[in-house]
Amino acid sequence: MQTSVFTTEKQKTQSMIASPSLYSIDIIDLKFPVNLLSYLVHNIEKHVLLHLQKAWRNKEKIQKINIHLYCGQKKRIAVLEIQPDNPSREFREFSYPIEKQISQTSLTSPVKKIELEVLRVRN
């Protein structure tokens, strides 16, 4: 039986997700329900900056960010996927897509909770 020295893209992704240091979830509980888009963008970007700082410290880059918006504890009203062309540590690679996608999202009810899923890769 011959084993391959090459790994598939799926195997690479699975190994990255399996590593707890490269995949993190950040839950933002808002003090009051919000439907003002600029306030949502501000809160999301503030937490994205924290993840970018962590990536700089650990010599990693962010490959993808999923943003889940909830109007209650369990009712998800939107999912946004931010993925630059190449993994990056630059804020501008994430700030414009976040603003653009949130502005295109129609919020049926105020947001109470934001969940950020961040996938980082090592250099």
Secondary structure by P-SEA (a helix, b strand, c coil): ccccccccaaaaaaaaaacccccbbbbbbbccccccaaaaaaaaaaaaaaaaaaaaaacbbbcbbbbbbbcccccccbbbbbbcccccccccccaaaaaaaaaaccccbbbcbbbbbbbbbcc
